[in-house]
Every structure is written in structure tokens, then in C-alpha cells.
Amino acid sequence: MRTDSHRASRRAPRSVPSRRCSNDRGAILAESALITPLFIFIIFGIIEFGGAFRDYLTLSNAASQGTRTSAIQNSSDTADWNTLQAIKRASKAVPLTQFNKVVIFKATGPTSSVPVACKTSGQAGVCNLFQQSDLQLSTTPAGWDCTKPASASNPIAYWCSTTRKVNLSDNSGAGPDYVGIYIEMTHPWITGLFGQSIVMSDTSITKLEPQAA
């Protein structure tokens, strides 16, 4: 005959699952505390780098549109102005306040880099440097004139567009000049996890449309 104590001893193991559930809940909370910050960091990273990639694509497209317009403009006296307008139209997805500078330079070939000095000032016969304020102008400034001395207020006169070689016989038979567009912009980070901002740049180079001599 089974006694009450014997039945009680058989029921005792039933309390074990309760202790296990309590331990499992504690482990889940600990794991959540470790994983949640990492998960949030990944989500914010996707948002941040997605926005940065969008801005870079806009930047790259603006540089390409700039060189295409510059090639078509050839040696027109308004070539650089029209190039800036093309850059503005191609970069509407990004505020102009994010643009730092645009350099239109004489490239030596399709794989050239912008001369370092051109990033800080225009260089005679080499490049024209345009600041953010130049992009924000809505009409052709009267002060931009290749017949006047080159300066920060007259940036087109350093490498005047009317002096660019566009004939097939130019450059000892090599043809027209290569023109390069260098654009630099600042992309602001939204969350601040990766700092305040990052500077992006892109360069596009093409040959001016040839003309018969």
C-alpha cells in the first residue's frame, strides 16, 4: 500500500520545470540586452549608408552631366556657366548647401586626376575653381569675363573656355583638349553614430567635341 509520503516524493520533480522557466527568462533578458544595441546599430547603419550612397550617386551623375555639357559647349565663352547649370540640374536630390566646390580643369588624358592646387584656387591655364556661392547664383554674373583679370570673383578667367583647343589638328594632331570636372560635397550623418559628416568627391573626364579646323 502506497503512503502519502510516497505520493509526495513522486510529485516533487514537477517543480523543476518552473525553475527552468525562470532561468530561461533571465537568459533571454541578458541576451536581449546584448543583442538589441547591435541590432539598432545595424539598422541605423543601413539608413546612414543608404543615404550616403544616394548622395554619392547624385554626385557622380552631376559630374558626368557636367563633363557632357562642357564637351558640347566647346570653346563657348559661357561654357563654364552652362556646365554649372547642368551640374545643378543633375543634383536636385541634394541641397546645394552640401556642395563645397566644383573644379573645371584641363586634363592630360582620360584617367587624369584634378591637380591638388586646383582644390584651393584657380590656376592660370590649368583650372577654374567655383565655390558653393557660385553654384547658388541664378543668373550669369556680369563680373565673369575672360577679358578681365582672374580672381575669386571672376573664376572663369584662369582657364578661359575661349582658349580651349577644340580642333582635330590641335595638340600636335592629338585633337581637342580633355576637360575634367571635379566635385566635392559634404554628406551629413543623421544619427551621429559615425560622426558629424563625411566629405565625398568624384571626377569625370571627357574630350571636347572636335571641330574642323
N, C-alpha and C positions, 0 to 999 in steps of 0.2 A: 504494500500500500504506500503510495507516494505522499510525502508530507508537504505541508505548506512551505517549509524551508527549501525543499527540493524544487518546487514550482518557482519559487522566488529566484533560485540560482539559475534556472533556465531563462527567466525573463531578464536577467541582468544585462546580457550583451546588447539588448535593444537600445540602450542608451548610448552606445558607441557612435552610430551614425550622426546623432545630434552633435557630438563633439567634433566629428569630422566636418560637418557643415559649417560650424563656427570657425574652424581653422581655414576652410576653403574661402570663406568670405573675407577673412583677414588677408589671405594671399592675393585674392583678386584686387582688393583695395590697394595693396602695396604695388602690385604690377601696374595698376591703372595710374598710380602716382608717378611711376617711372615712364610709362609709355605715352601718356597724354601730352606732356610737353614736347616730346619728339614728334608726335603726330601733328600738333599745332605748328611746330617749326616747319615740317614738310609742306603743310597746306599753305602757310604764308610764303614759303619759298617758291612754290608753284605760281602763286599770284604775282610775287615780285618779279621773278624771272620771265614770266609770261608777258608782263608789261614792258620789261626791258627789251625783250625780243621784238615786241611790236614796234617799239621806238626805233630799234636798230634797223628793222626792215624799212621803216619810213625814211630813215636817214639814208640808207643805201639807195632807195628809189629816188630820193631827191638829188643825190649826187649823179645818178645815171641820167635823170632828166636834165640836169644842169649841163652835163657834157654834150648831150644830144642837141640841146638848144644852142650851145656855144659853137658846135660844129656847123650848124646850119647858118648861124649869124656870120660866120667867117670873119672878115675884117670890117664889119659894120661899126660905125662909131658908137652905136648903142648896144653892142654885143654883150657887154658885161651886165648892163642894166636888164636886158631881156633874159639873160641867164639867171639873174637873181629872182626875177618874177617867176620863171619856170620852177626854181627851187621852192619858192613859197607855195606855188600851186600844188606841188607834189608832196608837200609836208603839212597839209592842213590837219592831219591827225595829231600833230604835236604842236603845242603853243610855241610861237616864235621866241618867247622869253627863254626857252630851253636852249636855243641856238647860241653858241659862243662866237663862232667866226666862220667865214667862208673864204677860201683862198682859190683864186683862179691863177694857175701857174703854167709856165712854158715847160712841158715835159720833154725829156730827151728820147722817150720811147714809150711803148705801151705798158711797161712794167715799172715806170719811174715812181719815185716817192716825192712827196712835197718837200722842198728844201726847208730845213729846220728854221732858218732865219725868216722865212715867209710866214711862220706862225705867229710872229710878233710884230712884223711891219712889212710894208710893201718893199720890193726890191727892184731897182731900175733894170728894165729889160728881162725880168725874171717872173715877177708875180704881182698881183694886186690882192690886198687884204681888205676884206669887208667885215665890219663888226656887226653885232646884233642890231644896233640902231640903224644901220644901212638897210637891213632887211625889212625894217618896220616902216620905211619911207613908202608913201603911197603914190608919189609922182616923181618923175625924173628930176633930181635936184639940179638947179641951174649951175651950181658950182662944180659939177662933174664935167670937166672939159680937158681933153688931151692936149690942148694948146696952152694950158696953164700948168704951173709947176705942180708936181705930185706932192700930196700931203695927206694927212688923215682925213681932211675934209674934201679932198679931191683924189680918192683912192684909185681911180681908173687910169691915171697918168703914169703909173710906174711901168706897167707893161701895156701900153696903149693898144687897143684892139686894131686900130688902123695900121699898125706896123707889123701885124702878124702875117706870116708867109702863107699864102693860100694857092699859089700856082704850082702846077705839076713840075715845072722846071726849077722851083726854089730848093734851097738847101742842097745845092750841088746835084740836083736831079733826084733827090730823095722825096721831093714833093712837099706838101704843106706841113706846117708845124703841128706838133701834138699839143693838145690843151688838156690840162688836168684840173679837176675840181676836188678840193679837199674841204670837208665839212666837219665841224666839231660841235657837239652838243652835250648838255648835261642832263642825265636822266635822274630824277629824284626818287629815292626809295620811299615807299608808302609806310611801311611798318617800322622802319628804323632798325630792323634786325641786322641789316648788312651795312649800316652806316647811313649817312645823310643822302649821298648821291654818288653817281658814277659817271665819268666822262667817256663818251663814245666818239668815234671818228670813222670816217670812211672816205676813200679816194676812188675816183673814176677818171679814166683817161681815154681820149679818143683823138682821132686825127681830124683836122679841119676839112670840110668838104672841098675837094680840089676844084680849081677853076683853070680854064685855058689861059695861057699867058697872053 
